[in-house]
Amino acid sequence: MNTGVQSFNVGAGGERLDRFLAVRVQGRSRSQVKDLILRECVQVDGLRRGPDYRLLRGQCVTLRWPRPSWSQGSIEDWVIDEDKDILVLEKPTGLLMHPMGTTWETEPESALSEEEPSLAGLLHARRPLLAGSGVTRCGLVHRLDRHTSGVLVVAKNAPSQAALLEAFRERTVRKQYRAIVLGSLGAVRVDAPVGRLSGMRRVQVTRWGREAKTDFRPIGIGRGVSLVAAEPKTGRTHQIRAHLAMLGHPVLGDQDWFREKERMALGSLGHPEPPRMMLHAAVLSFAHPRTGKMVTFRASPPKDFRDYWASLKAPKGKR
């Protein structure tokens, strides 16, 4: 993983700077290395040199990897609550929780070398004290899908992280979501195992899956669509989406279950395409890791969710 500062000692000398670095930096071409030199990310014995500089024996080449522009972004507008133990945020839609792979778990700064923004990287940049607090995974104790917005909690120290992880394992954390689905859905509890079949990426209901339970109830009715509250009783990956798909009421915009047939059904009702997956984490309740008292945090659906639901409720021709 290319991150932080790297130093290289020159052996025999005589080699061009760009060629010297290109064979020592993994995953970057010579043209990319040249670009780093021109961006003044490279020094030779503390001095900036051009790509064609001929190195001398015994010199030290230092490469300081630039951070992507997104790492300068703020998370303060997302903060719902914060104390010395926890940080409660409203994650925006489209934001990855963390990079792919596992390097970021042991080297948090590596999250900042990725081209794609992630919450883990932003936490490392905007809450640098987390790195020395004893937490792992940048304090993350649960996750939301990239296209799911809503409330989540981050641990700010090791005891809080241990307590929150235990609460999630013991299912004492209450979570409630809002979802806009196709069709009319009544109140129902789904008790059906979910998992991935061999060779399949998509999570679905399967007898070979793990136990999963979700309570659903309608809270709004549109023309051929419903706004539902979903309360998972277990914490399986994508269980709300898989359960709704099994019921025949997929989440609008769900890339796994809202396919051509469902898009045609939505279009036949005169409704526009959803701007993203219409799933939002609205409520999170848990015992505070320091006091043990139950705390509840809420995040109202963001504007794109509210506006889209309003368009589904409006009579055709009056949008």
N, C-alpha and C positions, 0 to 999 in steps of 0.2 A: 504494500500500500504506500503510495507516494504522499507523504505528509511531513510537516515540521521542517527540520533542518537536517541536511545530509552533508557529510564532509568526505572528501576523497584525497588521498595522498598520491602525488605523481611519482611514478617510478623512473623509467629511463628518460622521459621528456621527449620533446620534439613533435608531439602530436597536437593537432588542432584541438582547441577547447571543445567545440561542438561534437567532434568525433569521439573525444575522450569521454564526455558525459553520456553520449548516446549508447555506448556499450555497457555503461554501468547503471543506468537508470532503467528499471523494468517498466515495460508497458508504454514507453514513449518513443516515437520515431525521432530521427535526427532533425527533421524540420520542426518538430514540437520542442525539442531541446533548444534549437536555435532561437525559437520564439521566447523561451524562458530567459535566454541570455540577453536578448534585445529588450526584454521587459525589466532588465536589471535585477533579476532574481539570483544571479550567479556572481560570485567574487573569487578572485585568485589572490591568495595572500592578503585579503581585505580590500582589494582593488577591483573595480569593474573592468572587464576586458571584452573585446569583441569575439564573435564566434570563430574567427580565423586566427585568433591569438595562439602562438606556438608555446606550449607549456615547457617549463624547465624542470629538471630533476629536483625532487624534494619540495616542490610547491604544494600548497593545500588549496583545493577547489571546494568552495562551499556553495551549496544550493539551498535557498530558502523557498520552499513551495508556497506559492501565493494562495490565499484563501479565496474561494468563490465569492462573488458579490453578495449572494444571498446570505452569507454568514454574518453580514453587517445588519441584517434585519432585526427588528425589535419584536419581542413577544409580549410587551407590556399591555398592549390592547387586548390580549387574550386572557389576562389574569383575572380570575374570578375571586380568588382569595389566596393569601399566602401568610405563613408564619414560619417559625424556625424549623418546623418539622415537615410541612407539606406545602406543595405548590399546586393549586387547582387552576386548570386552564380550560378555555374553550377552543378546542382544535378547529381550525378552518378546514373546509373541504379541500381535497387535492393535495394535502401535505402528508408525505410519508412519515411513519413513526420513526423509522431508522433505516439505514442503508441495508442493502442485501449483503449476505455473508455475515461473518462473526467477528471480523477484525475490530470493528468499532466497540465491541463489548470489552475487550482488554486494552484497546488503544482508542479512547473516546475521541481524541483529536482527529483520528482518521475519518470520522464522519464529515469533517469539514473539507476533505479533499475531494468529495464527490460533487459531480456537476448538478445533481438533483438535490433540492433542499430536503431536509429531514428535521423532525422535532429533536432527535438526539443531538444533531449537530448544533441546532440553535440553543439547546439547553447548555451544551458545553461552552458555547461562545457567550451567551447572555447570563448564565449562572455558573461562572468558573469555579466557585467554591465547592460545587458538587464533586469535582474531581478529587478533592482532598477530604471529603466527608466520610469516605468508606463505602459509599453506595456503588452498586454495579449497574451496568446498562443505563448509565446516565440518570438513574433514579426512576426509570420506567418500571411500573408494576403491572400494567395492563395495556391493552392496545385498542385502537379504533382503525377500521379499514381506511385506506387512503382517501376514499371519496365519502366517508362518513364524517360529519361534523359533530361537535358537541363536547360535553364535559368529561375531563379525565383528571386523575390525580398523579402527581409525581412526588416521590419521597426525596427528602433533602438530607437525610442522614441514615446510617446503617440500621439503627434500631427501628426507625419509622418504616424503612423498607421491609425489614423482616416482619413487622406487625401487619403491614398492608398485604404482603404476599400471603401470609397465613390467613388473613381475612378472606382473600379471594379463594384460596384453597378450600376453606371451610364453608364457603358460600354464605357468608354473613354480610356481604356487600350487596346492596340493592341497586339495580340498574334498570332504568326505564328509557325506552326509545320511542321516537315518533317515526312512522313510516307511511308513505303514500303508496297504496297498492291498487292493482287492477281488480275491479269487481267489488261486490258488496260482501264484507266479512263481518260476521257476528262474533260475540264473545266465545272464546274457545281456548282450552289448554291443549297444547300439542306435546305428547310424550313419545318421541321417536328418535332413535339413535342417529347420529350424523357422523360422517367421516369421508375420507377420500378412497375411492376404489383404486386398485392397483393400476398405475400408469395414468391416472386421472388427476388433473389439477383442481377440478371443481369439488367443493364440499357439497354433499347431498345426503338425503335420508337413505340409510342403508342398514340392514340388519347386522352388518359387520362393523358398524360404527360404535361410538361411545354414547353413553346415556346423555340425553338432551331433553330439557323441558322448557317450554315457553308459554306464557299466558298472553293472549291477545284480547283486546276489546276495542270496539269502534268508538271514535270520539268525533268523527265528522264524516258526512256523506256528500259526495259530489255526483256528477252524472256519470255512472258506470265506474266510479272509483271511490276509494275510502281512505280516510286518515285514521290510522290505528295507533294505539299505545301497545308496545311490546315489552314484556318484562321477562327476561331470561332467568330461569331458576338454576341453570347450570351455566358454565362459562366456556362452552365449546366455540371454536372458531367458526364464524359465519352461520351460527345456528339459526338466528332470526331469519336470515335470507333463505336458508335451506327449508325451514319449516313453512314459511310463507309460500315458497315455490311448490312444496308438496301439497299445500291446500288449494293450489290453483290460483293464488293471488300474489304473484311476484311483486317485489318492490320495483316501482317504476325506475327505469334507468339502470337496473342491476345488470352488469355486463355478463354475468353468468346465466341469468334466468329470464331477463327481459329481451327476448330475441325478436326475429322478424314477425312471427305470428302475433306476439303480444303488441308489437309496435303497430301492426295493421289494425288490431282490435282497438287500440287507443285512438288511432287516427280516424277510424270509422265513427267514433264518438264525437269527433270534431275537436279533439284536444291536441295541443302542441306537444312536441317531443320534450321530455324532461331535460333540464340543463345538466343533470348529473344524477347519481343514484340518490333517490329521495329517502335517505335514512339519517336520523339525527339522534345523538345521545342526549337526552333531555334532563335526566335526574341521576344523581349518584349519591348514595347514602352509605356511611360506614362509621365504625367506631374510631374516633380520633386516636392515633397511635400513642399520644402522650397522656391524654386525659381519660380515654376509654369511653367518653360520652359520644352518643350518636350525633353525627353532623350530616346535613343534607345540602347539596349544592345543585343548582339548576342553571341550565343554559337554554334560553329561548331559541327556537329555530332561526337560522340566519335569513337574510332578506331573500336570497334566491329560493329558499324553501317556501317562505311565506308567500312570495309573489306567485310562485308556480301553483301552490294550492289555491290561491285566490282565483287564478285563471281557470282552474278546473271546476270551481263552484259557480263561476259566472255563466249565465245563459249564453248559448251560442249566438254570436253576432254582437255581444255587448262587452267583449274583452277590450 
